[in-house]
Amino acid sequence: MPMSRFLTFLAGVFPALLLLPHHALAQLHTEDIWATWLPEPVSPTKLRIHAFNDYVNGMVFAIVVVVAILLVYTLVRFRRNKNPTPSRTTHNVRLEIIWTLIPCLIVLAIVIPSLRLLYFTDRTTKPDLTLKVTGYQWYWGYAYPDQGIEEFSLNLIPNEESDAKKEFAALRDLPAYQRLLSTYDLASGKPAFVVLPVKKNIRVLTTGNDVIHSWAMPAFGVKKDAVPGRLNETWFRVDRPGIYYGQCSEICGINHAYMPIEIRVVPDDQFARWTELMKTDQPAAMDYIQTQTIQFAHRKIEDRHLTLPGMWQELKQAVQK
């Protein structure tokens, strides 16, 4: 390829790469809740994590572009037929100071916002509710100390392959059932889940009963280890009602992959009603929330997501122009 055509190609590719995420996000549409890119944020913590991710990715991309341009310039400017007698310069104090200071400034530009994010996600000073989470092999235990709700244990609803006797077939037939993510109460065998109020600061205390687990909710921007013998603390606030899922994110044994988390976020009045019912009739309490949140089951998100086919399509269009 002639050098002029190569430079023309680069001139078209770099602007395309700079605008690629924006165009791909704006143009492509998916109705799959498990789409590519990051989970849809529903909490202030997750929104800040997304913003920090975009910020750092922007810096990384800018560095890659600048270094690539310098490399191309070096290859063109100092090739043999243009520069037959190469320079023998070995030191340049000013240049060495510059290429030392620039990386330091870049690291500083990343450290300061990352520390702010870490402190923001650490804990809340004004919790509206406390949820205690205990990790077991291989299920989760939940308690609501402020509401006087003692611990109840939630396990994965087995799928068809692991339920040869079809003991859980009725649970799998429920409208809100999500394979490998929906949970049931170990004591009653009925469908059950964590219930939380919307737009409230939720303090989460995590611990482990046997080995180290990790309680992770991607849509909330929360991931906290559950360590035996100690309490870890984090917090979140969910800004809209819905059904949300998470999983254990610390390898904890043979069934580590089968420790899902199912959370139903509801308005204050529904949460208050659920709290009252939990003290007298837990299955009735869960049935009540099941009815109230059925509209959120298998929800199709209306959002744009970055996908590899979209990136390739945008790149081809930019180069053709």
Secondary structure, 3 states (H helix, E strand, C coil): CCHHHHHHHHHHHHHHHHHHHHHHHHHCCECCCCCCCCCCCCCHHHHHHHHHHHHHHHHHHHHHHHHHHHHHHHHHHCCCCCCCCCCCCCCCHHHHHHHHHHHHHHHHHHHHHHHHHHHHHHCCCCCCEEEEEEEECCEEEEEEHHHCEEEEEEEECCCCCCCCCCCCHHHHCCCCCCCCCCEEECCCCCECCEEEECCCCEEEEEEECCCCEEEEEHHHCEEEEECECCCEEEEECCCCCEEEEEEECCCCCCCHHHCEEEEEEECHHHHHHHHHHHCCCHHHHHHHHHHHCHHHCCCCCCECCCCHHHHHHHHHHHHHC
